[in-house]
Amino acid sequence: MQGRQEAADKEDAAIGERSKDGARTLRLPTWVVAALYPVACLAPLLFAAKRDVVPTSGWAIAAAGIGLVGLASIAAQFVTSGRFELVSGRLGIDRVMAFHKMAALWVTLTLLLHPVIYVVPTFLADPALGAERLVAYHTLPHYRSGVVALWALVFMVVGSALREHLPLRYEAWRAAHLVLAVVTIGAGLHHAVSVGRFSAAGGLNGYWWAVGAAAVGVVAILYGLRWAGLNLRPWRLVSVTKLADQMWELNVQPAKGTPPLFYHAGQFVWMTEGVRRFPLFDHPFSIADSPLRPGLSFVVKEAGDFTNQIGTLAIGTPIGIDGPYGSFTLEDHDGDAILLIAGGVGIAPILGILRDLVARDDRRPVRLAYAAGHPENFAGKNEIEVARSTLDLETLFLSEEDTPGWDGETGRLDADRLSEMLRGLDPARTVALICGPGPMVTAVADNLIDLGLPSDRVMYERFDYSEGTSRLDRRLKGRLTGLGLALLAGIAAFVALMT
Ligand SMILES: Cc1cc2nc3c(=O)[nH]c(=O)nc-3n(C[C@H](O)[C@H](O)[C@H](O)COP(=O)(O)OP(=O)(O)OC[C@H]3O[C@@H](n4cnc5c(N)ncnc54)[C@H](O)[C@@H]3O)c2cc1C
């Protein structure tokens, strides 16, 4: 009996060691990503500035500059889709998706101006002739690939903005998004090298070929390599348990020959099941588990086609796991105390972090607030309460609605309740992790900063890529706008240099 316990302890220690080492995927620091972005997008202007071309008007230089930077920015969108840990590992999926959406909008708006700016001087001299030239740009075969690229881009951006209102399954929208992205970059590159004043030859021509090769590489990694990984290294569903109303816990274990996953508590994976183990069908789910425990656990709420049938999956179903991703972890964020806040199914990563703190016998004070719509929506309530015997843990279960038999608190997680949770802790040395619906995350993040938590110790994750309005979201938007302005300044400098 003792021997078996020792063996289990050794296995636990081995998993711990492996997880400590293996979870260190290469992730570029945020400032490096922020610096690389304008460099990559403005690089075509540097190549163009070296080209000896026939002198032309400032308007034509500006139009060309917008086209060059716009095309490079579209290429950059391929690696800001949240799938490359190298790029988004430290930023987190929320920030990367916020950037992806904002950049898409700017690029589309500026590229719509690309043909218009070319005709401004003609239009100013003779409006009818200017309009005629604009129509010619859109109809002449010479410019066809550029028009195709522009329309594909517009369809992609408008389709994404209206996605929730379209009668399309998420997977169909995603497939269309992929096809339109490939058409945009392919046709855009063709347009640049076939009609571009600066791109026909020389270093810039080589740059565009390299960009094309990189885009092909990205698609091959996302849909080829990952598809192979999902099928060659399958996991198996070991159990499905109903945790709460419309909420299920899945336990999956690596199949024979599949290596364990090295991750940090709080990260997420892209999951597929059965014969649909193809990246187009994957869904993101937080790991509700500790890397010190074997296998993976997920808490899934019924929300649509895929999740509604999660409770009926047969035991033994092959599961595809691609990950880990995300920065919603305690790694790199030290603190003397930990505040965990969950709303609804946001409990999934919070439960993972709590299980990890228990597994590591963490001695720091932990406060956990869990808000749900109804008392029957609380998932893992017993386990959380049991964790109080191991950890220095205080909990608050908050139901929005009161129902007969509920003797806990009701209402919202407002500033007073948060202040109460922080009682006895030094806010400046407390690290907070918040996961839940958008409005709740916004309100809680703002309140915690007001209560003295440093903004770099307030971390959050939303499950729906929705636009946030918290102070941290606004600060992020300000920084992203700064990146956009840097690109505009680069184009202005290019025009000044070339005219
Ligand atoms: C980082 C992250 C972690 C998440 N962790 C969890 C978790 O631990 N537990 C949980 O229950 N839910 C989690 N979600 C949400 C979960 O991924 C969606 O609820 C699920 O994908 C819905 O799929 P569906 O087919 O059932 O519903 P659908 O009707 O297809 O979609 C409902 C909504 O879910 C979103 N969604 C659907 N498919 C995807 C997809 N492939 N990628 C991104 N968003 C999608 C869309 O906003 C869509 O409008 C997480 C989401 C993110 C972004």
The ligand as a Gaussian input file, in Angstrom:
#p B3LYP/6-31G(d) Opt

LIG

0 1
 C      -10.441000      31.543000     -24.604000
 C      -11.803000      30.902000     -24.470000
 C      -12.019000      29.929000     -23.506000
 C      -13.280000      29.355000     -23.378000
 N      -13.477000      28.433000     -22.380000
 C      -14.695000      27.892000     -22.208000
 C      -14.934000      26.947000     -21.166000
 O      -14.041000      26.580000     -20.411000
 N      -16.183000      26.441000     -21.048000
 C      -17.199000      26.814000     -21.881000
 O      -18.307000      26.318000     -21.725000
 N      -17.010000      27.707000     -22.866000
 C      -15.785000      28.241000     -23.071000
 N      -15.580000      29.130000     -24.090000
 C      -16.702000      29.441000     -24.984000
 C      -16.887000      28.285000     -25.965000
 O      -15.757000      28.164000     -26.801000
 C      -18.125000      28.495000     -26.828000
 O      -19.236000      28.544000     -25.975000
 C      -18.315000      27.343000     -27.778000
 O      -17.289000      27.338000     -28.732000
 C      -19.683000      27.457000     -28.442000
 O      -19.766000      26.557000     -29.515000
 P      -21.180000      25.965000     -29.963000
 O      -21.028000      25.288000     -31.295000
 O      -21.753000      25.147000     -28.885000
 O      -22.083000      27.226000     -30.105000
 P      -22.312000      28.172000     -31.369000
 O      -23.767000      28.408000     -31.472000
 O      -21.558000      27.670000     -32.542000
 O      -21.583000      29.461000     -30.872000
 C      -22.044000      30.263000     -29.816000
 C      -21.017000      31.383000     -29.693000
 O      -19.783000      30.816000     -29.186000
 C      -18.667000      31.386000     -29.886000
 N      -17.973000      30.314000     -30.613000
 C      -18.502000      29.263000     -31.237000
 N      -17.558000      28.491000     -31.786000
 C      -16.399000      29.095000     -31.531000
 C      -15.056000      28.816000     -31.858000
 N      -14.711000      27.741000     -32.568000
 N      -14.107000      29.687000     -31.463000
 C      -14.416000      30.775000     -30.757000
 N      -15.666000      31.096000     -30.399000
 C      -16.644000      30.264000     -30.776000
 C      -19.213000      32.415000     -30.834000
 O      -19.172000      33.682000     -30.205000
 C      -20.638000      31.997000     -31.038000
 O      -21.471000      33.082000     -31.356000
 C      -14.331000      29.725000     -24.242000
 C      -14.104000      30.677000     -25.242000
 C      -12.865000      31.267000     -25.355000
 C      -12.630000      32.297000     -26.429000

